[in-house]
Amino acid sequence: MSGTILFVELAGHVGLLLWGTHMVGTGVQRGFGNVLRRWLGRNLGGRLRAFSTGLGVTALLQSSTATGLLATSFTATGVMTLAPALAVMLGANVGTALLTQVLSFNMGLVGPPLVLIGVLVFRWAAGGRAKNIGRIGIGLGLMLMALAGLLHTLGPIENTPLLRPVVGALARDPLLAALVAAALTWACHSSVAIVLLVASFAATHVVDPTGALALVLGANLGGALPPLMHASTPAARRLPLGNLLVRTVGVALALPFLPMIAHALQQVEPAPGRLVVNFHLIFNLTLAAVFLGCVGALARLLTRWLPDPPVPADPGRPVHLDGAALDSATVALSNAARETLRIADMVESMLRDALEVLKHNDRARAAAVTAQNRYVDQLGGAIRRYLADVGGEQTLDNRREGARGQDILSAVINLEHIADIVANSLVEFAVRSVKRGWALSPEELETVDAMHRELLESLRLALAVFLQAEPRDAKRLAARKTQFREFEAAATALSLRLLRSAAATSRLAEADGAERLAEESDLFLRTVRDLRRVHSHLASFAYPIIHRVRGRSQRGAAGPDAVGVTASAATPAVSPLSSTGGKEEELG
């Protein structure tokens, strides 16, 4: 067999291994991403618990990078401090090493049946989670088939003349071997695949034990690079930088002693392939044992090196929309929700400033409201583009993820409408009215104050519904619309009463005086109307939650035969954030 054909076969098997790893990780994230995220969030009480959680999540995701993104999301939101996050990453590294242990066994015959079963489940399953289970089975089968193919292909090339100089150079220079493996791992974004590839090289005697261990060290180093390269903020860089520092220290300490380590491991397990995966596991267990006790000091050092950035000069610039998180739809949606909360803070400030404009003709507050409206529009546009990128990078075929994306988009649109009402209607008309000498009477100000207080309470309740999706809070928010309709009716009655009283008191018979009184009352009525419109947009936060609860109760009452009909009535058929566009879901 010619060298060209061998190279083509080798490249094909490596590509199949990488694609299988990608499919398994994608299937787990799409099918069980929310479950894993909640599990990770509940198990951060201590270092050992965080370490064990990181190990378990990574064993399922087959990617320490994905686990790192989840942990980074928690550290950025303040749910988890940096020290437990570093413990999670130590567990994630051990999790990938355990995964290579399992996959290194010769299970080539299991691969084809797994692919067949996975395809059948994927094609015939009705639910999204079942489809993702099929995707996971296909990915595992492809990985096992690729490993068996690598062993078969690498056997004849042990004595290839072209390969001997390359292998000899790696054996003589472990540092060069580690750097080569680090570069390959960074390019492939999978330390699992590279370690398994090195194990295949060692099993067929293409690489001697010392060179193989150097390549494993490089794979550990390269696996920490992609998250650091993709991080765009100092807070996002701390965790991957800490992981890289831990692995760099381990590599620097292990490189000079590789011949002795290889000799010691050969006494326990002479098989070269098993020696590679055993060293990979021992290396990561040793790092965990050494650094687990000092993650607090490391966290303080990283925080000192990468302090929080100052508040941006442009408030309309997004802070939490990290592009690196697009690899995980769950984390990306969490970032979009956090940026939406920034818009909500601006809207609350606009509402407070609007009341000061009405009471005291504060021109500075009016200018601030106008500026904040521009910032709200900028942030809203950035969030919509980010959500579109989430739909492009990660198909939101999980029903919960798709619904969450819709909720975020709806919240952004409603908050933008509120900001427009406050800036372009409420405040603008108030400023014009004050210039003409109009002002609210004490009774009118009392009504506006009461509506304003209720509006701020509704805003806080709407944000609680947005964050927690609690049906009871959603129903309370929707029910408050009745109170605002009563406010509007009472305001209309008050305006008519004040107008009649003023006309009777001043005995204004001429038309100009009556018209002036009507214009002054218009400021009050328009203010009340705008406040009620604002509340209508806040009440819109509750409707998706109420509809989902109603849809679930209808499906439960109708029985299994009517599930398909009621589900289609309760949820939108196609999510605009999903790249599937209503077509059959793609396998990859």
Secondary structure, DSSP 8 states (H G I E B T S, - for coil): --HHHHHHHHHHHHHHHHHHHHHHHHHHHHHHHHHHHHHHHH--SSHHHHHHHHHHHHHHHT-HHHHHHHHHHHHHHTSS-HHHHHHHHHHHHHHHHHHHHHHTS--GGGHHHHHHHHHHHHHH--SHHHHHHHHHHHHHHHHHHHHHHHHHHHGGGTT-TTHHHHHHHHHH-HHHHHHHHHHHHHHHT-HHHHHHHHHHHHHTTSS-HHHHHHHHHHHHHHHTHHHHHH--SHHHHHHHHHHHHHHHHHHHHHGGGHHHHHHHHHHH---HHHHHHHHHHHHHHHHHHHHGGGHHHHHHHHHHHS------S-TTS-SS--GGGGG-HHHHHHHHHHHHHHHHHHHHHHHHHHHHHHHH--HHHHHHHHHHHHHHHHHHHHHHHHHHHHHHHS---SHHHHHHHHHHHHHHHHHHHHHHHIIIIIIHHHHHHHHTT----HHHHHHHHHHHHHHHHHHHHHHHHHHH--HHHHHHHHHHHHHHHHHHHHHHHHHHHHHHHHHHHHT--SHHHHHHHHHHHHHHHHHHHHHHHHHHHHHTTTHHHHHHHHHHHHHHHH-GGGHHHHHHHHS-SS-TT-TTTTS-----
